[in-house]
Amino acid sequence: MAVAVRALQEQLEKAKESLKNVDENIRKLTGRDPNDVRPIQARLLALSGPGGGERPRRR
């Protein structure tokens, strides 16, 4: 059991490091932090709540 937990923890750390590298690449390409909430995102969160919600359908 401990071996399986250790293996999962190692996989989690590798995934976190990979995501960190992706964030750094996005920052380099766009010039802003990918975790920053942009005004349009803030407005959408205010309307739909933190869980998102169903988007209105286009006609």
Backbone torsions as a table, in degrees:
resi	resn	phi	psi	omega
1	MET	NA	-44.9	-178.6
2	ALA	-63.7	-34.7	179.4
3	VAL	-66.4	-40.4	179.2
4	ALA	-66.1	-40.9	178.8
5	VAL	-64.5	-43.3	179.5
6	ARG	-62.7	-41.8	179.0
7	ALA	-63.9	-41.5	177.6
8	LEU	-65.2	-39.6	177.8
9	GLN	-63.5	-39.7	178.2
10	GLU	-65.4	-41.3	177.4
11	GLN	-63.5	-40.0	178.8
12	LEU	-63.3	-44.0	178.7
13	GLU	-63.2	-40.4	177.7
14	LYS	-64.1	-41.1	179.1
15	ALA	-64.9	-41.6	178.0
16	LYS	-61.5	-43.1	179.7
17	GLU	-64.4	-40.2	178.3
18	SER	-62.8	-43.2	178.6
19	LEU	-66.5	-35.2	176.9
20	LYS	-61.5	-42.1	178.1
21	ASN	-64.2	-37.8	177.9
22	VAL	-64.5	-44.3	178.0
23	ASP	-59.5	-41.8	179.6
24	GLU	-64.6	-39.1	178.1
25	ASN	-65.8	-40.9	177.8
26	ILE	-63.1	-41.9	-180.0
27	ARG	-61.9	-42.1	179.6
28	LYS	-66.0	-41.3	-176.0
29	LEU	-75.0	-39.3	-174.2
30	THR	-100.8	-19.6	-179.0
31	GLY	81.6	11.3	177.3
32	ARG	-142.0	162.0	-178.9
33	ASP	-73.2	127.5	-178.9
34	PRO	-66.1	-15.1	179.9
35	ASN	-90.6	-7.3	177.4
36	ASP	-68.4	138.7	177.1
37	VAL	-88.2	121.0	178.5
38	ARG	-82.7	158.2	-176.3
39	PRO	-53.4	-42.4	-179.1
40	ILE	-65.1	-37.9	178.0
41	GLN	-66.0	-40.5	179.7
42	ALA	-62.9	-40.1	179.2
43	ARG	-65.3	-42.9	179.7
44	LEU	-65.0	-39.2	177.6
45	LEU	-64.8	-38.5	-179.8
46	ALA	-65.6	-35.8	-178.6
47	LEU	-76.4	-40.0	-172.6
48	SER	-101.6	-15.3	-177.4
49	GLY	90.9	170.3	-174.2
50	PRO	-66.6	-21.4	-179.5
51	GLY	-84.9	0.5	-178.5
52	GLY	92.1	-112.6	-178.7
53	GLY	126.1	172.6	-178.5
54	GLU	-78.4	134.2	178.0
55	ARG	-79.4	145.1	176.1
56	PRO	-65.0	141.9	-179.0
57	ARG	-83.6	143.0	176.1
58	ARG	-82.4	146.9	179.0
59	ARG	-102.5	NA	NA
